[in-house]
Amino acid sequence: MKTKLPILKIDPDFQSLIPPLSQEAYEELELNIVCNGCREPIKVWGDYIIDGHNRYKICHEYDIAFTTEEVELKSKDDVISWICINLIENRDLPENYRRYLIGKQYYCEKVVGAMNEAGANQYSIPVNRKQHSGKTATKIGKDYHVSPSTVNKYLQYVKALDRLKPDFPDLVEGILFENIKISQDNLIYLSKKPKSFISMVVDNISDSKRISVADIIYPTKPQEAAPLPQVTKSTVKDMPVYDPDAYVSSLTLTIPSWISSIKRTAANSDIKTLSVKARCDLVKVLNDLISISTTIKNILEEN
């Protein structure tokens, strides 16, 4: 006779935080539960699983009884924060994954803290989250032995990865598990680009599994295979010499003319008389220039 097992709910936002088990680890867990039963309770928030998704799946597949343990939490943000803390404390995670969880915990705790101070809840009007950010970053920084500014950097890391996750889940997983290398500045810059642009960068990831500043600034579409033309045999003397400095040398020669144009504009324009559109257009391109210049400068200094 089949056991009547509890039916629990799975929230994608909760489940997506939990790193997937390798095939080997899943099979080991499966064998253990089949042979010994499910000894550890599945932790729940109401009807939602917050720890034990794999155990729940295995128990239902093999009709094995399990128990649940209710975790008293007030809101969904509290739950996400709890999951992050639980994973950081109990799992051996890659450093990138750990950073992501700290950033996610920080985001949720500053939301909850701001709501508590305002006497609001997750369904009421928006509250000022910035006013609670400083003390939350300080608290979390002490918990994980990092500075508040580092906690804030982790939040920007989270936002960049979450922007990419819906359309590029494999890229995000590769970054979190450190199979794909990319600096945080490059990641943030890439995450703000159009989907078509990001696709070109992803398609061109080399065997080194590293996304460099050159990959982001000069993404190229993979060329379709075309019939090979008949060519005459060439010698080494005829072949072009590859110059690794070509792009950088060209940029180095070009930038002084930009600087000259900016200085000339600043000297000859009456800023006060500019139209709103002209101001906004210039601010936008200057911000883009500052962003990409900072990115390139950081990469050069890192290497």
C-alpha positions as CSV (number, residue, x, y, z in Angstrom):
1,M,0.0,0.0,0.0
2,K,1.4,3.4,-1.0
3,T,2.3,5.8,1.8
4,K,0.4,9.1,1.9
5,L,3.2,11.6,1.8
6,P,2.8,15.3,2.5
7,I,2.6,17.5,-0.6
8,L,4.9,20.5,-0.3
9,K,5.3,23.5,-2.5
10,I,8.5,24.6,-4.3
11,D,9.3,28.3,-4.7
12,P,11.7,28.9,-7.7
13,D,13.3,31.8,-5.8
14,F,14.1,29.6,-2.9
15,Q,15.2,26.6,-5.0
16,S,17.4,28.6,-7.3
17,L,19.6,29.7,-4.4
18,I,20.6,26.2,-3.6
19,P,23.6,24.8,-5.6
20,P,22.7,21.7,-7.5
21,L,24.3,18.4,-6.4
22,S,26.6,16.6,-8.8
23,Q,25.3,13.4,-10.3
24,E,27.6,11.4,-8.0
25,A,26.5,13.2,-4.8
26,Y,22.8,12.9,-5.8
27,E,23.1,9.2,-6.3
28,E,24.9,8.8,-3.0
29,L,22.1,10.7,-1.2
30,E,19.5,8.6,-3.1
31,L,21.1,5.3,-2.0
32,N,21.4,6.5,1.6
33,I,17.7,7.4,1.8
34,V,16.5,4.2,0.1
35,C,18.6,2.1,2.5
36,N,18.2,4.0,5.7
37,G,15.1,6.2,5.3
38,C,15.0,10.0,5.4
39,R,16.4,10.7,8.8
40,E,16.8,14.5,8.5
41,P,13.5,16.5,8.5
42,I,12.7,18.7,5.5
43,K,12.6,22.3,6.7
44,V,9.6,24.3,5.6
45,W,8.1,27.7,5.7
46,G,4.4,27.1,5.7
47,D,3.9,24.7,2.8
48,Y,7.1,25.7,1.0
49,I,10.4,23.8,1.2
50,I,13.3,25.9,2.2
51,D,15.9,23.1,2.8
52,G,15.7,19.5,1.6
53,H,14.5,19.7,-2.1
54,N,16.5,16.7,-3.1
55,R,15.4,14.6,-0.1
56,Y,11.7,15.5,-0.9
57,K,12.1,14.5,-4.5
58,I,13.7,11.1,-3.6
59,C,11.2,10.3,-0.9
60,H,8.3,10.9,-3.3
61,E,10.0,8.9,-6.0
62,Y,10.5,5.8,-3.8
63,D,7.5,6.3,-1.5
64,I,9.6,6.9,1.6
65,A,8.1,8.6,4.7
66,F,9.7,11.9,5.8
67,T,9.1,14.5,8.5
68,T,9.0,18.2,8.3
69,E,10.3,21.0,10.6
70,E,8.6,24.4,10.5
71,V,11.0,27.4,10.5
72,E,9.3,30.5,11.9
73,L,9.9,33.4,9.6
74,K,7.8,36.5,8.8
75,S,8.3,37.2,5.1
76,K,9.8,35.9,1.9
77,D,12.8,38.1,2.3
78,D,13.4,36.6,5.8
79,V,13.3,33.1,4.2
80,I,15.8,34.0,1.5
81,S,18.1,35.5,4.1
82,W,17.7,32.3,6.2
83,I,18.6,30.1,3.2
84,C,21.7,32.2,2.4
85,I,22.9,31.9,6.0
86,N,22.2,28.2,6.1
87,L,24.1,27.5,2.9
88,I,27.1,29.6,3.9
89,E,27.4,27.9,7.3
90,N,26.8,24.3,6.1
91,R,28.1,24.0,2.6
92,D,31.6,24.1,1.1
93,L,31.0,26.6,-1.6
94,P,33.1,28.3,-4.3
95,E,34.1,31.8,-3.3
96,N,32.0,33.4,-6.1
97,Y,28.9,31.5,-4.8
98,R,29.6,32.6,-1.3
99,R,29.8,36.3,-2.4
100,Y,26.5,35.9,-4.2
101,L,24.8,34.6,-1.1
102,I,26.2,37.3,1.1
103,G,25.0,39.9,-1.4
104,K,21.6,38.3,-1.6
105,Q,21.4,38.1,2.2
106,Y,22.3,41.8,2.5
107,Y,19.7,42.9,0.0
108,C,16.9,40.9,1.8
109,E,18.0,42.0,5.3
110,K,18.1,45.7,4.5
111,V,14.6,45.4,2.9
112,V,13.3,43.7,6.0
113,G,15.0,46.2,8.3
114,A,13.6,49.1,6.4
115,M,10.2,47.6,6.5
116,N,10.4,47.0,10.3
117,E,11.5,50.6,10.9
118,A,8.6,51.9,8.8
119,G,6.1,49.5,10.3
120,A,5.4,48.1,6.8
121,N,5.3,44.7,5.3
122,Q,6.3,43.2,1.9
123,Y,2.9,44.0,0.4
124,S,2.6,47.7,1.5
125,I,4.0,50.8,-0.2
126,P,7.7,51.0,-0.9
127,V,9.9,52.2,1.9
128,N,13.3,53.9,2.1
129,R,15.8,51.0,2.0
130,K,18.9,53.2,1.9
131,Q,18.4,54.4,5.4
132,H,18.8,50.9,6.8
133,S,21.7,49.9,4.5
134,G,24.6,51.2,6.5
135,K,23.9,49.3,9.8
136,T,22.9,46.1,7.8
137,A,26.2,46.2,5.8
138,T,28.2,46.7,9.0
139,K,26.4,43.8,10.8
140,I,26.8,41.4,7.8
141,G,30.4,42.5,7.3
142,K,31.2,41.5,10.9
143,D,29.5,38.2,10.5
144,Y,31.7,37.3,7.5
145,H,34.8,39.2,8.4
146,V,34.6,41.7,5.5
147,S,34.2,45.5,5.3
148,P,30.8,47.1,4.8
149,S,32.0,48.4,1.4
150,T,32.8,44.8,0.4
151,V,29.3,43.8,1.4
152,N,27.9,46.6,-0.9
153,K,30.1,45.3,-3.7
154,Y,28.6,41.9,-3.3
155,L,25.2,43.4,-3.7
156,Q,26.2,44.9,-7.1
157,Y,27.6,41.4,-8.0
158,V,24.1,39.9,-7.2
159,K,22.3,42.5,-9.3
160,A,24.5,41.8,-12.3
161,L,24.1,38.1,-12.1
162,D,20.4,38.3,-11.5
163,R,20.1,40.5,-14.7
164,L,21.9,37.8,-16.7
165,K,20.2,34.7,-15.1
166,P,16.9,34.6,-17.0
167,D,18.5,34.6,-20.5
168,F,21.9,33.1,-19.7
169,P,21.6,30.6,-16.9
170,D,24.6,28.5,-18.0
171,L,26.8,31.6,-18.0
172,V,25.7,32.5,-14.5
173,E,26.2,29.0,-13.2
174,G,29.7,28.9,-14.8
175,I,30.6,32.2,-13.1
176,L,29.2,31.1,-9.7
177,F,31.1,27.8,-9.8
178,E,34.2,29.5,-11.1
179,N,34.3,27.6,-14.4
180,I,34.1,31.0,-16.2
181,K,36.4,33.8,-15.1
182,I,35.3,37.4,-15.3
183,S,36.1,40.4,-13.0
184,Q,33.2,42.1,-11.2
185,D,33.6,45.4,-13.2
186,N,33.4,43.5,-16.4
187,L,30.5,41.5,-15.2
188,I,28.5,44.6,-14.2
189,Y,29.3,46.2,-17.6
190,L,28.3,43.1,-19.5
191,S,25.1,42.6,-17.6
192,K,23.8,46.1,-18.8
193,K,24.3,45.3,-22.4
194,P,21.6,44.2,-24.9
195,K,20.8,40.4,-25.1
196,S,22.2,40.2,-28.6
197,F,25.5,41.8,-27.5
198,I,25.8,39.4,-24.5
199,S,25.1,36.4,-26.8
200,M,28.1,37.3,-29.0
201,V,30.3,37.5,-25.9
202,V,29.1,34.2,-24.7
203,D,29.5,32.5,-28.1
204,N,33.1,33.7,-28.2
205,I,34.2,32.5,-24.8
206,S,37.6,30.8,-25.5
207,D,38.9,27.5,-24.2
208,S,40.5,29.4,-21.3
209,K,36.9,30.1,-20.0
210,R,37.8,33.7,-19.3
211,I,35.9,36.8,-20.4
212,S,38.4,39.6,-20.9
213,V,37.9,43.3,-21.4
214,A,38.7,42.8,-25.1
215,D,35.9,40.2,-25.4
216,I,33.4,42.7,-24.0
217,I,34.5,45.8,-26.0
218,Y,35.0,44.0,-29.3
219,P,32.6,41.0,-29.4
220,T,32.5,39.4,-32.9
221,K,29.9,37.2,-34.4
222,P,31.0,33.7,-35.2
223,Q,31.6,33.4,-38.9
224,E,29.5,30.8,-40.8
225,A,31.4,28.2,-42.7
226,A,31.9,29.2,-46.3
227,P,33.3,27.3,-49.3
228,L,37.1,27.7,-49.2
229,P,38.3,29.8,-52.1
230,Q,41.1,28.5,-54.3
231,V,44.3,30.3,-53.2
232,T,47.8,30.3,-54.4
233,K,50.4,28.8,-52.1
234,S,51.9,31.5,-49.8
235,T,55.1,31.6,-48.0
236,V,55.9,32.7,-44.5
237,K,57.2,35.9,-45.9
238,D,53.7,36.7,-47.4
239,M,51.8,36.1,-44.2
240,P,50.7,39.1,-42.1
241,V,52.4,39.5,-38.7
242,Y,50.0,39.4,-35.7
243,D,50.4,42.5,-33.5
244,P,49.0,41.9,-30.0
245,D,49.3,45.6,-29.3
246,A,47.3,46.8,-32.3
247,Y,44.0,47.6,-30.6
248,V,45.6,49.2,-27.6
249,S,48.1,51.2,-29.7
250,S,45.2,52.5,-31.8
251,L,43.3,53.5,-28.7
252,T,46.3,55.2,-27.1
253,L,46.7,57.3,-30.2
254,T,43.0,58.2,-30.4
255,I,42.3,59.2,-26.8
256,P,44.3,62.4,-26.8
257,S,42.0,63.8,-29.6
258,W,39.0,63.0,-27.3
259,I,40.7,64.8,-24.4
260,S,41.4,67.8,-26.7
261,S,37.8,67.9,-27.8
262,I,36.5,67.8,-24.3
263,K,38.8,70.6,-23.2
264,R,37.8,72.7,-26.2
265,T,34.1,72.2,-25.5
266,A,34.6,73.1,-21.8
267,A,36.5,76.2,-22.7
268,N,34.2,77.5,-25.5
269,S,30.7,76.5,-24.4
270,D,28.3,78.4,-22.1
271,I,27.1,75.5,-20.0
272,K,24.3,77.5,-18.5
273,T,22.6,78.1,-21.9
274,L,22.6,74.4,-22.9
275,S,19.3,72.7,-23.6
276,V,18.1,69.9,-21.2
277,K,18.5,67.4,-24.1
278,A,22.0,68.5,-24.9
279,R,23.0,68.2,-21.2
280,C,21.4,64.8,-20.8
281,D,23.0,63.4,-24.0
282,L,26.4,64.6,-23.0
283,V,26.1,63.3,-19.4
284,K,25.1,59.9,-20.8
285,V,28.0,59.5,-23.1
286,L,30.5,60.8,-20.5
287,N,29.2,58.3,-18.0
288,D,29.6,55.5,-20.6
289,L,33.2,56.7,-21.2
290,I,34.0,56.9,-17.5
291,S,32.6,53.4,-17.0
292,I,34.5,51.7,-19.8
293,S,37.7,53.6,-19.1
294,T,37.6,52.5,-15.4
295,T,37.0,48.9,-16.6
296,I,40.0,48.9,-18.9
297,K,42.2,50.7,-16.4
298,N,41.3,48.1,-13.7
299,I,42.1,45.2,-16.0
300,L,45.4,46.7,-17.0
301,E,46.4,47.3,-13.4
302,E,45.3,43.8,-12.4
303,N,47.5,42.2,-15.0
